[in-house]
Amino acid sequence: MSEVIVSTVANARKFVDPLRTADGERRASVRLKRLRTLWFNTGTLCNLACGHCYIESSPHNDRLVHLSRAEARGFLDELETLGAGTEEIGFTGGEPFMNPDLLGMLRDSLAAGYRALVLTNAMRPMMKRADELLKLRHRYGDQLVVRVSIDHYRPELHEQERGRRSWRPAMQGLRWLSDNGFAVHVAGRRRWGDAEAALRDGFQTLFSTEGIDLDAQCPQRLTLFPEMDERTDTPEVTAKCWALLGVCPDDLMCASSRMVVKRKGAVAPEVVSCTLLPYQPEFTLGVRLADSLGEVLLNHPHCSRFCVLGGGRCSG
């Protein structure tokens, strides 16, 4: 890799100056091209405490509190005036189905004509809302997409990440979604070092065995996420890197998405640059969508490792 993008200093000296890298190079930035996806973080509470959750969701983490239906509706109303080309509303957490207002927020998003994407572990919180969810499926069909987190096709590796007795209920939820005709996607992880082809083949065998209607060879139906670990050294991304890496900045998440979060103790929700950086104040862009439509400086390890080098995308 070019010396322009490889730094010999440790991460502790990197990602400090928003404008310059530790080596003095001009930091890369990304301009919002089109607000294709607006994400709502429904809150960081989750029924699981996974080993490598980038947002540290757990049954006890309420750093991001539950977003209300009224608060979400305010941003949907603003979208109508912006003309930002938005197509999709994403819901992430935490576990979104733990938010009591989730189904209402889904109804509002779908009724407004947006595609809705819900990220879930498909366990008990989702199944407790099965009847309501099924009504939305019957009314809106494939406009509603549910993405289930199955970290690996091997149960023992999935449970290594998500805890004992997490495999069976997740598979039961995934089968219920498939059996009831939902547009269902799956998100896996690359953290165990499998080659992508082997991962897709393994997931396809799993889906076929379980009778789940899902094509594991399709990148949209099975998303395989790179890992995020702030403690692992990663190069800073400079303005010269786009050509060197053959990466187009328009392909990054911050060129097409923003996320709404509500921090504990805050009076109102705020807009942040993307799904990966909900806590860092320097990635908070304002309290309105209109405030968030500018440039994002790639001043975080996740920008480098997950997005630029890893090619990770959270949208559907």
VEXDREN-2710 file (C-alpha; in Angstrom, 1 decimal):
% VEXDREN-2710
k/r/px/py/pz
1/MET/0.0/0.0/0.0
2/SER/1.3/3.5/-0.8
3/GLU/3.3/5.4/1.8
4/VAL/0.7/8.2/1.4
5/ILE/-1.9/6.2/3.2
6/VAL/0.2/4.0/5.5
7/SER/1.3/5.7/8.7
8/THR/3.9/4.4/11.1
9/VAL/2.5/6.1/14.1
10/ALA/0.1/4.4/16.5
11/ASN/-3.7/5.0/16.5
12/ALA/-3.2/7.2/19.6
13/ARG/-1.6/9.9/17.5
14/LYS/-4.1/9.5/14.6
15/PHE/-7.6/10.8/14.1
16/VAL/-7.0/13.8/16.3
17/ASP/-6.8/16.9/14.1
18/PRO/-10.1/17.1/12.0
19/LEU/-8.3/18.6/9.1
20/ARG/-4.9/16.9/9.0
21/THR/-3.6/13.4/9.6
22/ALA/-0.8/12.6/12.0
23/ASP/1.6/12.8/9.0
24/GLY/0.4/16.2/8.1
25/GLU/-1.6/15.2/5.0
26/ARG/-5.0/16.8/4.3
27/ARG/-7.7/14.6/5.7
28/ALA/-10.2/13.0/3.3
29/SER/-13.8/14.3/3.5
30/VAL/-17.1/13.2/1.9
31/ARG/-19.9/15.5/0.8
32/LEU/-23.5/14.4/1.0
33/LYS/-24.6/13.6/-2.6
34/ARG/-28.2/12.6/-1.9
35/LEU/-29.9/11.7/1.4
36/ARG/-31.0/8.3/0.1
37/THR/-31.4/6.7/3.6
38/LEU/-32.4/8.3/6.8
39/TRP/-31.7/6.1/9.9
40/PHE/-33.5/6.3/13.2
41/ASN/-31.6/4.9/16.1
42/THR/-34.5/3.6/18.3
43/GLY/-32.3/3.4/21.4
44/THR/-29.3/1.4/22.6
45/LEU/-31.2/-1.0/24.9
46/CYS/-31.0/-4.6/23.6
47/ASN/-32.0/-8.0/24.9
48/LEU/-28.4/-9.2/24.2
49/ALA/-24.9/-8.0/25.1
50/CYS/-22.8/-9.0/22.2
51/GLY/-19.0/-9.4/22.5
52/HIS/-18.1/-6.9/19.7
53/CYS/-21.1/-4.5/19.5
54/TYR/-19.8/-1.3/18.0
55/ILE/-22.5/0.7/19.8
56/GLU/-22.2/-1.3/23.1
57/SER/-25.9/-2.2/23.1
58/SER/-27.0/-4.2/26.1
59/PRO/-30.0/-4.7/28.5
60/HIS/-28.4/-1.8/30.5
61/ASN/-27.0/0.7/28.0
62/ASP/-29.4/3.6/27.6
63/ARG/-26.9/6.2/26.4
64/LEU/-29.2/6.6/23.5
65/VAL/-32.8/6.6/24.8
66/HIS/-35.9/5.4/23.0
67/LEU/-36.9/7.7/20.1
68/SER/-40.6/8.5/20.1
69/ARG/-43.0/8.3/17.2
70/ALA/-43.7/12.0/17.4
71/GLU/-40.0/12.8/17.3
72/ALA/-39.5/10.5/14.3
73/ARG/-42.5/12.0/12.5
74/GLY/-41.0/15.5/12.8
75/PHE/-38.0/14.3/10.7
76/LEU/-40.3/12.6/8.2
77/ASP/-42.2/15.9/7.9
78/GLU/-38.9/17.8/7.3
79/LEU/-38.0/15.3/4.6
80/GLU/-41.0/16.4/2.6
81/THR/-39.7/19.9/2.5
82/LEU/-36.1/19.1/1.7
83/GLY/-36.4/17.3/-1.6
84/ALA/-33.3/15.3/-0.7
85/GLY/-34.2/12.3/-2.8
86/THR/-34.8/10.0/0.2
87/GLU/-36.0/6.5/-0.6
88/GLU/-35.4/4.5/2.6
89/ILE/-36.0/4.9/6.3
90/GLY/-33.7/2.6/8.4
91/PHE/-34.3/1.5/12.0
92/THR/-31.4/0.3/14.1
93/GLY/-30.6/0.1/17.8
94/GLY/-30.0/-1.6/20.2
95/GLU/-32.8/-3.9/19.4
96/PRO/-35.5/-1.8/17.6
97/PHE/-38.4/-4.0/18.7
98/MET/-37.7/-3.1/22.3
99/ASN/-38.8/0.5/21.5
100/PRO/-42.6/0.6/22.1
101/ASP/-43.1/3.1/19.3
102/LEU/-41.3/1.1/16.6
103/LEU/-44.5/-0.2/14.9
104/GLY/-45.9/3.4/14.8
105/MET/-42.7/4.7/13.3
106/LEU/-42.8/2.0/10.7
107/ARG/-46.4/2.7/9.8
108/ASP/-45.6/6.4/9.4
109/SER/-42.6/5.7/7.2
110/LEU/-44.4/3.2/5.0
111/ALA/-47.5/5.3/4.7
112/ALA/-45.3/8.2/3.5
113/GLY/-44.1/5.9/0.6
114/TYR/-40.6/5.1/1.9
115/ARG/-39.0/1.7/1.9
116/ALA/-38.5/0.7/5.6
117/LEU/-35.5/-1.4/6.7
118/VAL/-35.5/-2.8/10.2
119/LEU/-32.3/-4.4/11.7
120/THR/-33.1/-7.0/14.4
121/ASN/-31.8/-10.1/16.1
122/ALA/-35.3/-11.7/15.4
123/MET/-35.6/-12.9/18.9
124/ARG/-38.3/-12.5/21.6
125/PRO/-38.7/-8.7/21.3
126/MET/-39.6/-9.1/17.6
127/MET/-41.8/-12.2/18.1
128/LYS/-43.8/-10.3/20.8
129/ARG/-44.9/-7.9/18.0
130/ALA/-45.5/-10.6/15.4
131/ASP/-49.2/-9.9/14.9
132/GLU/-48.6/-6.2/14.3
133/LEU/-45.6/-6.8/12.1
134/LEU/-47.7/-9.3/10.0
135/LYS/-50.3/-6.7/9.4
136/LEU/-47.7/-4.3/8.0
137/ARG/-46.4/-7.1/5.8
138/HIS/-49.9/-7.7/4.4
139/ARG/-50.5/-4.0/3.8
140/TYR/-47.1/-3.0/2.4
141/GLY/-45.5/-6.2/1.1
142/ASP/-41.9/-5.9/0.1
143/GLN/-41.8/-2.2/0.9
144/LEU/-41.0/-3.5/4.4
145/VAL/-37.6/-5.2/4.7
146/VAL/-36.3/-7.0/7.8
147/ARG/-32.6/-7.7/8.2
148/VAL/-31.7/-10.4/10.7
149/SER/-28.3/-10.6/12.3
150/ILE/-26.9/-14.1/12.0
151/ASP/-23.2/-13.6/12.7
152/HIS/-22.0/-16.9/11.3
153/TYR/-23.6/-20.0/9.7
154/ARG/-22.0/-22.1/12.5
155/PRO/-24.1/-21.9/15.7
156/GLU/-21.2/-22.1/18.0
157/LEU/-19.6/-19.0/16.4
158/HIS/-22.8/-17.1/16.4
159/GLU/-23.2/-17.8/20.1
160/GLN/-19.5/-17.0/20.7
161/GLU/-20.5/-13.4/19.7
162/ARG/-24.1/-13.2/21.0
163/GLY/-24.1/-15.5/24.0
164/ARG/-25.4/-19.0/24.9
165/ARG/-28.9/-20.0/23.7
166/SER/-29.1/-17.2/21.2
167/TRP/-28.9/-19.4/18.1
168/ARG/-32.2/-21.2/18.3
169/PRO/-34.6/-18.2/18.9
170/ALA/-32.8/-16.2/16.2
171/MET/-33.3/-19.1/13.7
172/GLN/-37.0/-19.5/14.8
173/GLY/-37.5/-15.8/14.1
174/LEU/-35.8/-15.9/10.8
175/ARG/-37.9/-18.9/9.7
176/TRP/-41.1/-17.1/10.8
177/LEU/-40.2/-14.1/8.6
178/SER/-39.4/-16.4/5.7
179/ASP/-42.5/-18.5/6.1
180/ASN/-44.7/-15.5/6.2
181/GLY/-43.3/-14.0/3.0
182/PHE/-41.4/-11.0/4.4
183/ALA/-38.7/-9.4/2.4
184/VAL/-35.9/-10.8/4.6
185/HIS/-32.2/-10.1/4.5
186/VAL/-29.4/-11.5/6.7
187/ALA/-26.3/-9.7/8.1
188/GLY/-23.2/-11.8/8.8
189/ARG/-19.7/-10.9/10.0
190/ARG/-16.3/-11.5/8.6
191/ARG/-14.6/-11.5/12.0
192/TRP/-13.5/-15.2/11.9
193/GLY/-11.4/-14.8/8.8
194/ASP/-13.5/-16.9/6.4
195/ALA/-13.1/-16.2/2.7
196/GLU/-16.2/-14.5/1.4
197/ALA/-17.0/-17.4/-1.1
198/ALA/-16.9/-19.9/1.8
199/LEU/-19.1/-17.8/4.0
200/ARG/-21.7/-17.4/1.3
201/ASP/-21.6/-21.2/0.6
202/GLY/-22.0/-21.9/4.3
203/PHE/-24.9/-19.6/4.7
204/GLN/-26.6/-21.0/1.6
205/THR/-26.4/-24.5/3.0
206/LEU/-27.9/-23.2/6.3
207/PHE/-30.7/-21.5/4.5
208/SER/-31.5/-24.5/2.3
209/THR/-31.4/-26.8/5.3
210/GLU/-33.7/-24.6/7.3
211/GLY/-36.1/-23.9/4.4
212/ILE/-35.4/-20.2/4.3
213/ASP/-36.0/-18.5/1.0
214/LEU/-32.9/-16.4/0.7
215/ASP/-30.1/-16.3/-1.9
216/ALA/-26.8/-16.1/0.0
217/GLN/-24.9/-15.3/-3.2
218/CYS/-26.8/-11.9/-3.5
219/PRO/-24.9/-9.2/-1.7
220/GLN/-28.1/-7.3/-0.9
221/ARG/-29.8/-10.4/0.6
222/LEU/-26.7/-11.5/2.6
223/THR/-24.6/-8.6/3.8
224/LEU/-21.1/-9.6/5.2
225/PHE/-19.8/-6.8/7.4
226/PRO/-16.1/-6.0/8.1
227/GLU/-15.1/-5.7/11.7
228/MET/-14.8/-2.4/13.7
229/ASP/-12.3/-2.2/16.5
230/GLU/-10.9/1.2/17.5
231/ARG/-8.0/-0.5/19.2
232/THR/-6.7/-2.0/16.0
233/ASP/-4.2/0.2/14.0
234/THR/-5.6/1.4/10.7
235/PRO/-4.4/4.0/8.2
236/GLU/-5.8/7.5/8.2
237/VAL/-7.5/8.3/4.9
238/THR/-6.0/11.3/3.1
239/ALA/-7.4/13.4/0.2
240/LYS/-5.0/11.5/-2.1
241/CYS/-6.4/8.1/-1.2
242/TRP/-9.4/8.0/-3.4
243/ALA/-7.3/7.6/-6.6
244/LEU/-4.8/5.3/-4.9
245/LEU/-7.4/2.9/-3.6
246/GLY/-9.8/3.2/-6.5
247/VAL/-12.6/4.2/-4.1
248/CYS/-15.2/6.7/-5.0
249/PRO/-16.3/9.0/-2.0
250/ASP/-19.8/9.0/-3.4
251/ASP/-20.0/5.2/-2.5
252/LEU/-19.5/5.8/1.3
253/MET/-22.4/5.9/3.7
254/CYS/-21.9/9.5/4.6
255/ALA/-22.5/10.5/1.0
256/SER/-26.0/9.1/1.1
257/SER/-27.2/8.7/4.7
258/ARG/-27.6/10.4/8.1
259/MET/-28.9/9.0/11.4
260/VAL/-31.2/10.5/14.1
261/VAL/-30.3/9.8/17.7
262/LYS/-31.5/10.9/21.1
263/ARG/-28.9/11.0/23.8
264/LYS/-29.8/10.4/27.4
265/GLY/-30.6/13.7/29.1
266/ALA/-31.0/15.6/25.7
267/VAL/-34.0/17.8/25.2
268/ALA/-34.3/16.8/21.5
269/PRO/-32.9/14.3/19.0
270/GLU/-29.9/15.2/16.9
271/VAL/-28.6/14.2/13.5
272/VAL/-25.2/12.4/13.2
273/SER/-23.2/11.6/10.2
274/CYS/-23.9/7.8/10.0
275/THR/-24.9/4.7/11.9
276/LEU/-21.3/4.0/13.1
277/LEU/-20.6/7.1/15.2
278/PRO/-23.5/7.9/17.5
279/TYR/-21.6/9.1/20.5
280/GLN/-18.8/11.2/19.1
281/PRO/-19.7/14.9/19.4
282/GLU/-17.6/15.9/16.3
283/PHE/-19.9/13.8/14.1
284/THR/-23.1/15.5/15.4
285/LEU/-24.4/17.8/12.6
286/GLY/-27.3/19.6/14.1
287/VAL/-30.9/19.2/15.4
288/ARG/-32.4/19.4/11.9
289/LEU/-31.8/17.4/8.7
290/ALA/-31.2/20.7/6.9
291/ASP/-28.2/21.3/9.2
292/SER/-26.6/18.0/8.3
293/LEU/-26.4/18.2/4.5
294/GLY/-22.8/19.2/4.2
295/GLU/-19.3/17.7/4.4
296/VAL/-18.1/15.0/6.8
297/LEU/-14.4/14.7/7.6
298/LEU/-13.2/11.1/7.9
299/ASN/-11.6/11.6/11.3
300/HIS/-12.3/8.2/13.0
301/PRO/-10.9/4.6/12.7
302/HIS/-14.3/3.3/11.6
303/CYS/-14.2/5.6/8.6
304/SER/-11.0/4.0/7.5
305/ARG/-11.4/0.3/8.5
306/PHE/-15.1/-0.3/8.0
307/CYS/-16.0/2.1/5.2
308/VAL/-13.1/3.0/3.0
309/LEU/-10.9/-0.2/3.3
310/GLY/-13.7/-2.6/4.4
311/GLY/-16.3/-1.4/1.9
312/GLY/-19.0/-1.7/4.6
313/ARG/-22.5/-0.3/3.9
314/CYS/-25.4/-0.4/6.4
315/SER/-28.2/0.6/4.0
316/GLY/-30.3/-1.9/2.1
END
